[in-house]
């Protein structure tokens, strides 16, 4: 199953709409995300991300609810980075 996961934008780089990216925090795991589909997203906004691409901006309450569902399903562990 493929899921979009909520994260909070920490920083944004680039001004070109197609090359705009950001550092996004997924409950402690920070990843680089393409922000091309959410041109109005700003630092502090929550976005739904699928395979490194932010699909839409969501509010904080919705982001927390999605994380609760992922926790109940046992899927939050998938976000943890493996360190060697």
Secondary structure, DSSP 4 states (H G I P E B T S, - for coil): ----EEEEEEEEE-SSTTT-EEEEEETTEEEEEE-TT-TT--TT-EEEEETTEEEEEE-HHHHHHHHHHHHHHT-GGGGSPP--
